[in-house]
Amino acid sequence: MSTTEPNNLEDKIKAVESKIDTLQKELYLIKEELRGRMATTENTTFPIYSKKQEEKPVQPIPLPTPTPPPIPKPAKQSTFQLENFIGKNLLSIVGIAVTVIGIGIGVKYAIDNELINPLTRIVLGYIAGLTITITALKLKNKYTYFSAVLLSGAMASFYFITFAAYSFYDLLPQLLAFILMVLFTVFTVFASIRYNIQLVAHLALVGAYAVPFLLSDGSGKVLVLFSYMTITNIGILVLAFLRNWRLLNLTSSFLTWIIVCTWYVTSYNSDIHLSLLSVFGTLFFLIFYTAVLAYKVKKDEKFSIWDTLVILMNSFFYFGIMVAALSSQFNGQWDGAFCLANALLHFVVTAYIFKKNLADKKLFYLTAAMVLMFLTITFPVQLNGPWVTIAWMCEAVILFYIGRSQKVFYYEILSYILAFTGLIGLAYDWITFYDSYQYYSYYGNVLDVDNDTPNAFFNIQFLSSLIICGTWFFLWKLNNQNKTGIADGIKPLQNVLNYIFSSLFFLLFYYSIYYEIDLYWKLQYIHSAYEMNGYTEYDYTYRKIGEAWIYTFTGFYLLISGLINFRFHKQKINAIVLWSLMMIYALSFITDHLFNLSSLLREYLNAESAHFRNIYLLLVRYISLLGISGILYVKYKNRSIAFPEFSEKYKYYFLLFTHFVVLTLLSSELKTIMKLTTGTYPLTISILWGIYALLLVVYGLKQNIKVNRIAGFVLFFASLCKILISDIQVSSTIGKTIVFISLGVLLLLTSFLYQKLNKKINNDENK
């Protein structure tokens, strides 16, 4: 709490007193005016006339309007007086910080160079701190803020000296050092309350965290460090019951866990430090959890975003570092039990808050969310999977629900941060899980197939991917359903969020299945290893068929998505995106995937294939063709939703593209059939083109579609060119005869139908 609050309160009191004085003056003027009128009425004598005078209506005597004295306006105060801030706040804070750092550097220099003996150093340090304390207390009445800064610096100096005396020089016994630390902490808490300035606690208690690092000699006395931090944190806990200093809780919690995490990364040894970390980690967690709840429950105050940040940060730091420590020591055997213990702890807090029946329900919702979150991840953690990502996403959904249902803006913002953090976590999990098999698949490295390979679709990574997809789907549905309970800051973004959530669900669900299909066929490829001429060989056909099944799955995924949008949602943007993806897929299918299918056909026909000749090679082909056929249909149907203003004008061009894809597929299929039977196919494809051209012309005439008729003529011309340039050189005499006669008959039939139907069209137009 800054010192500007008392000043603002005094200004408000002065303004109220000024208004009261003004109102009293106005009331006095009104009373005096009324008394004057009454006196005038009593002293006035009325003359008596013999004649009856004409009666006139009595005119009211206008009263003089008293002019109230002007209300004094409160002096304008700048919202941010730079000069005052620098002079009173910044200079004193920086000054005491620099002074304390200077003392620390000087002490360290004296230690390193042995300028004075240890006892003298400590005594001089205490004298310096005591001098600053006395000076601060003398200045308290006249210069409160400056005095507070000096006092906080003095307390930080006392922490410095005591820590050095015990940890480095062994000049103080453990009990005496502990008592001194407690006394300094008690005095700092007392001073913070008397001054009612949060800065005292910040500079003294929070600043005390720097002591071990300024004076560290690398001895690594972690027990001393954590005991010292515990005393400091208990002081902050006591303050939490007496003052609602949120920033103090946030800062101290953050610094504590940063110190613990730094020590864990650089110096932790699971064989000797696990019990110590468990005791102090749990102690720190409980201290800061209680510190956040203390004042809120005691005073029934509103819960703010700062309180939320402290609870979330405290919970995740504690959970993360303890799970990491337990996993390294017990290989994950106790991870699930630890999750359950966390859920139980949060449940106790939730039950207590529910029993207190606080006015602000946000705290209850948050602690309940923590219970649900830890219960949710208990089983995935025990299964040793990507539990952190699941935890983030589960909490994101819970926070989103609380924020949306209770119209709490910052809860919803926090849910977005967690959700997108979970998205990054999922991407990392995919890379670490699937890329290892990508490496084996490409380079054929030796892999322990009995122990190292998972089962596709039956592994923890796929389960976690589905759970995370479900959380995005749930976010999407919540965003759609709860349209009345939206915080003002979110309303303009609801439609944007709707598209973001649906798009992410669409992509995540696709890639969750995509990676599993890919994994299955990569594992088949790895398992196909066999020895030949002293070398390990692999059947590359498995990689080709894996690509074919991925193409097939992609087609059906787009098909089902398009049908859902066409039948139920009918959203234009979704239709445009799906229509574009279908167009890209169709082009990719005929330019790339058909060649892969043809390659699989050659594998099927090749009797010398090492391992692979079965019906799967043909089955994937026809399932793929079924999928692309459905896509062409849905793409054509979705055009009216995607492009309503162009659907009628350009629908024939859409249809023409569909004919092109269909003709390509039919040509490929005919080629396959001919290879399976006679082995020759060029002439039959020319006949197919001729028949298709005939159908295009007839359909164009009957429906009066000029584009179709022209396309039919172009296809006839292409068929003739193909015959004259290519087919005639490789065909037998009988084959040439058949194809020329067939194509000639088709041309004549087309010409006859064109003349017949065209005459009918002209007659209809003349009418």
Secondary structure as GFF3:
##gff-version 3
##sequence-region A 1 767
A	DSSP	alpha_helix	4	43	.	.	.	ID=ss1
A	DSSP	alpha_helix	82	84	.	.	.	ID=ss2
A	DSSP	pi_helix	85	90	.	.	.	ID=ss3
A	DSSP	alpha_helix	91	113	.	.	.	ID=ss4
A	DSSP	alpha_helix	118	138	.	.	.	ID=ss5
A	DSSP	alpha_helix	144	167	.	.	.	ID=ss6
A	DSSP	alpha_helix	174	195	.	.	.	ID=ss7
A	DSSP	alpha_helix	198	201	.	.	.	ID=ss8
A	DSSP	pi_helix	202	206	.	.	.	ID=ss9
A	DSSP	three_ten_helix	207	210	.	.	.	ID=ss10
A	DSSP	alpha_helix	211	214	.	.	.	ID=ss11
A	DSSP	alpha_helix	222	242	.	.	.	ID=ss12
A	DSSP	alpha_helix	246	267	.	.	.	ID=ss13
A	DSSP	alpha_helix	270	299	.	.	.	ID=ss14
A	DSSP	alpha_helix	305	330	.	.	.	ID=ss15
A	DSSP	alpha_helix	335	356	.	.	.	ID=ss16
A	DSSP	alpha_helix	362	382	.	.	.	ID=ss17
A	DSSP	alpha_helix	387	405	.	.	.	ID=ss18
A	DSSP	alpha_helix	409	443	.	.	.	ID=ss19
A	DSSP	alpha_helix	460	481	.	.	.	ID=ss20
A	DSSP	three_ten_helix	491	493	.	.	.	ID=ss21
A	DSSP	alpha_helix	494	527	.	.	.	ID=ss22
A	DSSP	beta_strand	530	532	.	.	.	ID=ss23
A	DSSP	beta_strand	535	537	.	.	.	ID=ss24
A	DSSP	alpha_helix	541	564	.	.	.	ID=ss25
A	DSSP	pi_helix	565	569	.	.	.	ID=ss26
A	DSSP	alpha_helix	572	588	.	.	.	ID=ss27
A	DSSP	pi_helix	589	593	.	.	.	ID=ss28
A	DSSP	alpha_helix	594	605	.	.	.	ID=ss29
A	DSSP	alpha_helix	616	642	.	.	.	ID=ss30
A	DSSP	alpha_helix	647	676	.	.	.	ID=ss31
A	DSSP	alpha_helix	682	702	.	.	.	ID=ss32
A	DSSP	alpha_helix	706	722	.	.	.	ID=ss33
A	DSSP	pi_helix	723	727	.	.	.	ID=ss34
A	DSSP	alpha_helix	728	730	.	.	.	ID=ss35
A	DSSP	alpha_helix	733	766	.	.	.	ID=ss36
###
